[in-house]
Amino acid sequence: MRVRIDREKCIGSANCVASAPTVYRLDENDKAILVDPETIDEETLLLSAESCPTEAIILEDDDGNRVYPS
């Protein structure tokens, strides 16, 4: 699964960091960045994306089809 972050939408709430600290962290601008999305399973990755209040985390399957948000 591919993970992207729309930094225009990110408000730095850090819900993603709280739910998956090995995958995300906030940078010096308090925007989420990817650390290592391979460290957790796909179900947890989806839950972390769903925790974002602005839907700034985009998940795509291996074929490039959007999984979340739909």
Rosetta constraint file for C-alpha pairs under 8 A:
AtomPair CA 1 CA 42 HARMONIC 7.24 0.50
AtomPair CA 1 CA 59 HARMONIC 6.73 0.50
AtomPair CA 1 CA 60 HARMONIC 5.76 0.50
AtomPair CA 1 CA 61 HARMONIC 4.75 0.50
AtomPair CA 1 CA 62 HARMONIC 5.58 0.50
AtomPair CA 2 CA 59 HARMONIC 5.69 0.50
AtomPair CA 2 CA 60 HARMONIC 5.05 0.50
AtomPair CA 2 CA 61 HARMONIC 6.18 0.50
AtomPair CA 2 CA 62 HARMONIC 6.77 0.50
AtomPair CA 2 CA 64 HARMONIC 7.82 0.50
AtomPair CA 3 CA 37 HARMONIC 7.18 0.50
AtomPair CA 3 CA 57 HARMONIC 7.01 0.50
AtomPair CA 3 CA 58 HARMONIC 5.78 0.50
AtomPair CA 3 CA 59 HARMONIC 4.81 0.50
AtomPair CA 3 CA 60 HARMONIC 6.54 0.50
AtomPair CA 4 CA 34 HARMONIC 7.97 0.50
AtomPair CA 4 CA 57 HARMONIC 5.90 0.50
AtomPair CA 4 CA 58 HARMONIC 5.06 0.50
AtomPair CA 4 CA 59 HARMONIC 6.50 0.50
AtomPair CA 5 CA 10 HARMONIC 7.68 0.50
AtomPair CA 5 CA 32 HARMONIC 7.21 0.50
AtomPair CA 5 CA 33 HARMONIC 7.02 0.50
AtomPair CA 5 CA 34 HARMONIC 7.80 0.50
AtomPair CA 5 CA 56 HARMONIC 5.55 0.50
AtomPair CA 5 CA 57 HARMONIC 4.66 0.50
AtomPair CA 5 CA 58 HARMONIC 6.04 0.50
AtomPair CA 6 CA 10 HARMONIC 6.41 0.50
AtomPair CA 6 CA 56 HARMONIC 4.86 0.50
AtomPair CA 6 CA 57 HARMONIC 6.39 0.50
AtomPair CA 6 CA 58 HARMONIC 7.43 0.50
AtomPair CA 7 CA 31 HARMONIC 6.56 0.50
AtomPair CA 7 CA 32 HARMONIC 7.24 0.50
AtomPair CA 7 CA 56 HARMONIC 6.89 0.50
AtomPair CA 8 CA 56 HARMONIC 7.86 0.50
AtomPair CA 9 CA 54 HARMONIC 6.12 0.50
AtomPair CA 9 CA 55 HARMONIC 7.37 0.50
AtomPair CA 9 CA 56 HARMONIC 5.17 0.50
AtomPair CA 10 CA 31 HARMONIC 5.96 0.50
AtomPair CA 10 CA 32 HARMONIC 6.79 0.50
AtomPair CA 10 CA 54 HARMONIC 6.66 0.50
AtomPair CA 10 CA 56 HARMONIC 5.42 0.50
AtomPair CA 11 CA 30 HARMONIC 7.61 0.50
AtomPair CA 11 CA 31 HARMONIC 6.58 0.50
AtomPair CA 11 CA 54 HARMONIC 7.55 0.50
AtomPair CA 12 CA 26 HARMONIC 7.01 0.50
AtomPair CA 12 CA 30 HARMONIC 5.10 0.50
AtomPair CA 12 CA 31 HARMONIC 4.95 0.50
AtomPair CA 12 CA 32 HARMONIC 6.37 0.50
AtomPair CA 13 CA 52 HARMONIC 7.67 0.50
AtomPair CA 13 CA 53 HARMONIC 7.84 0.50
AtomPair CA 14 CA 18 HARMONIC 6.25 0.50
AtomPair CA 14 CA 25 HARMONIC 7.73 0.50
AtomPair CA 14 CA 26 HARMONIC 7.11 0.50
AtomPair CA 14 CA 32 HARMONIC 7.27 0.50
AtomPair CA 15 CA 19 HARMONIC 6.19 0.50
AtomPair CA 15 CA 48 HARMONIC 7.40 0.50
AtomPair CA 15 CA 51 HARMONIC 5.83 0.50
AtomPair CA 15 CA 52 HARMONIC 6.03 0.50
AtomPair CA 16 CA 20 HARMONIC 5.81 0.50
AtomPair CA 16 CA 21 HARMONIC 7.34 0.50
AtomPair CA 16 CA 24 HARMONIC 6.45 0.50
AtomPair CA 16 CA 32 HARMONIC 7.92 0.50
AtomPair CA 16 CA 48 HARMONIC 5.13 0.50
AtomPair CA 16 CA 49 HARMONIC 6.69 0.50
AtomPair CA 16 CA 51 HARMONIC 6.29 0.50
AtomPair CA 16 CA 52 HARMONIC 6.31 0.50
AtomPair CA 17 CA 21 HARMONIC 4.53 0.50
AtomPair CA 17 CA 22 HARMONIC 7.80 0.50
AtomPair CA 17 CA 23 HARMONIC 7.35 0.50
AtomPair CA 17 CA 24 HARMONIC 5.18 0.50
AtomPair CA 17 CA 25 HARMONIC 5.57 0.50
AtomPair CA 17 CA 26 HARMONIC 7.55 0.50
AtomPair CA 17 CA 32 HARMONIC 7.92 0.50
AtomPair CA 19 CA 47 HARMONIC 7.79 0.50
AtomPair CA 19 CA 48 HARMONIC 5.54 0.50
AtomPair CA 19 CA 51 HARMONIC 7.79 0.50
AtomPair CA 20 CA 24 HARMONIC 6.43 0.50
AtomPair CA 20 CA 40 HARMONIC 7.79 0.50
AtomPair CA 20 CA 44 HARMONIC 7.65 0.50
AtomPair CA 20 CA 45 HARMONIC 7.47 0.50
AtomPair CA 20 CA 48 HARMONIC 6.28 0.50
AtomPair CA 21 CA 25 HARMONIC 6.60 0.50
AtomPair CA 22 CA 35 HARMONIC 6.50 0.50
AtomPair CA 22 CA 36 HARMONIC 6.20 0.50
AtomPair CA 22 CA 37 HARMONIC 7.48 0.50
AtomPair CA 22 CA 39 HARMONIC 6.49 0.50
AtomPair CA 22 CA 40 HARMONIC 7.91 0.50
AtomPair CA 23 CA 34 HARMONIC 5.76 0.50
AtomPair CA 23 CA 35 HARMONIC 4.88 0.50
AtomPair CA 23 CA 36 HARMONIC 4.62 0.50
AtomPair CA 23 CA 37 HARMONIC 4.76 0.50
AtomPair CA 23 CA 38 HARMONIC 7.63 0.50
AtomPair CA 23 CA 39 HARMONIC 6.76 0.50
AtomPair CA 23 CA 40 HARMONIC 7.64 0.50
AtomPair CA 24 CA 32 HARMONIC 6.25 0.50
AtomPair CA 24 CA 33 HARMONIC 5.58 0.50
AtomPair CA 24 CA 34 HARMONIC 4.70 0.50
AtomPair CA 24 CA 35 HARMONIC 5.22 0.50
AtomPair CA 24 CA 36 HARMONIC 7.27 0.50
AtomPair CA 24 CA 37 HARMONIC 7.83 0.50
AtomPair CA 25 CA 32 HARMONIC 5.56 0.50
AtomPair CA 25 CA 33 HARMONIC 5.60 0.50
AtomPair CA 25 CA 34 HARMONIC 6.66 0.50
AtomPair CA 25 CA 35 HARMONIC 6.72 0.50
AtomPair CA 26 CA 30 HARMONIC 5.02 0.50
AtomPair CA 26 CA 31 HARMONIC 5.08 0.50
AtomPair CA 26 CA 32 HARMONIC 4.46 0.50
AtomPair CA 26 CA 33 HARMONIC 6.01 0.50
AtomPair CA 27 CA 31 HARMONIC 5.53 0.50
AtomPair CA 27 CA 32 HARMONIC 6.35 0.50
AtomPair CA 27 CA 33 HARMONIC 6.57 0.50
AtomPair CA 37 CA 45 HARMONIC 7.64 0.50
AtomPair CA 40 CA 44 HARMONIC 6.42 0.50
AtomPair CA 40 CA 45 HARMONIC 6.56 0.50
AtomPair CA 41 CA 45 HARMONIC 6.25 0.50
AtomPair CA 42 CA 46 HARMONIC 6.10 0.50
AtomPair CA 43 CA 47 HARMONIC 6.32 0.50
AtomPair CA 44 CA 48 HARMONIC 6.14 0.50
AtomPair CA 45 CA 49 HARMONIC 6.32 0.50
AtomPair CA 46 CA 50 HARMONIC 6.15 0.50
AtomPair CA 46 CA 59 HARMONIC 7.57 0.50
AtomPair CA 46 CA 68 HARMONIC 7.52 0.50
AtomPair CA 47 CA 51 HARMONIC 6.24 0.50
AtomPair CA 48 CA 52 HARMONIC 7.06 0.50
AtomPair CA 49 CA 55 HARMONIC 7.10 0.50
AtomPair CA 49 CA 56 HARMONIC 7.88 0.50
AtomPair CA 49 CA 57 HARMONIC 5.27 0.50
AtomPair CA 49 CA 58 HARMONIC 7.11 0.50
AtomPair CA 49 CA 59 HARMONIC 7.62 0.50
AtomPair CA 49 CA 68 HARMONIC 7.51 0.50
AtomPair CA 50 CA 55 HARMONIC 7.11 0.50
AtomPair CA 50 CA 68 HARMONIC 7.96 0.50
AtomPair CA 52 CA 56 HARMONIC 6.56 0.50
AtomPair CA 52 CA 57 HARMONIC 6.90 0.50
AtomPair CA 55 CA 69 HARMONIC 6.65 0.50
AtomPair CA 57 CA 68 HARMONIC 7.84 0.50
AtomPair CA 57 CA 69 HARMONIC 7.94 0.50
AtomPair CA 58 CA 66 HARMONIC 7.35 0.50
AtomPair CA 58 CA 67 HARMONIC 7.69 0.50
AtomPair CA 58 CA 68 HARMONIC 5.64 0.50
AtomPair CA 58 CA 69 HARMONIC 6.31 0.50
AtomPair CA 59 CA 66 HARMONIC 5.97 0.50
AtomPair CA 59 CA 67 HARMONIC 5.35 0.50
AtomPair CA 59 CA 68 HARMONIC 5.04 0.50
AtomPair CA 59 CA 69 HARMONIC 7.29 0.50
AtomPair CA 60 CA 64 HARMONIC 5.30 0.50
AtomPair CA 60 CA 65 HARMONIC 5.20 0.50
AtomPair CA 60 CA 66 HARMONIC 4.29 0.50
AtomPair CA 60 CA 67 HARMONIC 5.07 0.50
AtomPair CA 60 CA 68 HARMONIC 7.00 0.50
AtomPair CA 61 CA 65 HARMONIC 5.40 0.50
AtomPair CA 61 CA 66 HARMONIC 6.47 0.50
AtomPair CA 61 CA 67 HARMONIC 6.35 0.50
AtomPair CA 66 CA 70 HARMONIC 6.58 0.50
